[in-house]
Amino acid sequence: MSVKIEDLTVTFRNGVTAVNHVNLNITNGIYGLLGENGAGKTTLMRVLTTVLKPASGKVSLDGILYQEGNYEKIQRKIGYLPQEIDLYSSLTVRECLEYMGDLSGIDKEICRKRIDYYLEKTSLAAHQKKKMKQLSGGMKRRAGLVQALLNEPDFLIIDEPTTGLDPEERIHIRNLLVDFSENRTVLFSTHVVEDLATTCSRLAVMKKGSFLYAGSVRELIEKANGHTWLCSVADERQVRELEKQYPITSKQYLDGTLQVKLLSESKPPIGCTQTSTSLEDAYIYLMNQNQ
């Protein structure tokens, strides 16, 4: 399973170009999509789900070209969890999922077994008789993910799947997605860098409608290697001075001192040592290189 995006552009009626001549090849496994608000991630995903038509360029799913005559065939291969989800509030969780499965044309017995499986995997089994409107935001995200998985899609597109989840729930969802992606393709869009660091080996970083980077997680981290420093500072006043000059990725009080992790091309003129680079550090480094 592969998704090929070639010279894709999306321009809205107000003249704003949300996606600007991008190229990307997404293959089996989990592929991360990272970027600030307004970068164009959601617009790109809406094209991939056939909701939006591009102004120009081509998209294909396993060789099937995105054009109106192929949309029904493509939609059968796709599962989608949007950032804003509004499932049937007056139905119970199970009723809602059964209805969504019926709309997708899934055999009732097969659908029942899949619902049982995914409710257990997402820790929703104990809440399946609650009405959708009674669920917390995190529970609604998990129910939305189940509906996206019901048709066992070849291509799963998920926008911020761990929003509103506690740390343990996030781990469960990430593990579920890794298992699901074994023979499938998952596009995982998120603001939570840690989610991508623990689930995917390849990602794209998007800014103002273009890709700043597309490739392996390892190679992105290597770009910032040698530019990540750990410094001991006296107080918050000194930190504020550093913030005027360097991107700071973390602050921590340790043994009575304030440890600051910052990014710099060369060693800062204070007591610093080079330290290991995380994916979050590499992402901030890349974004600051392309301001």
Secondary structure, DSSP 8 states (H G I E B T S, - for coil): --EEEEEEEEE-TTS-EEEEEEEEEE-SEEEEEEE-TTSSHHHHHHHHTTSS--SEEEEEETTEE-SGGGHHHHHTTEEEE-SS----TTSBHHHHHHHHHHHTT--HHHHHHHHHHHHHHTT-GGGTTSBGGGS-HHHHHHHHHHHHHTT--SEEEEESTTTT--HHHHHHHHHHHHHHGGGSEEEEEES-HHHHHTT-SEEEEEETTEEEEEEEHHHHHHHHTT-EEEEEESSHHHHHHHHTTS-EEEEEEETTEEEEEEE-SS--SSSEEE----HHHHHHHHHHHT-
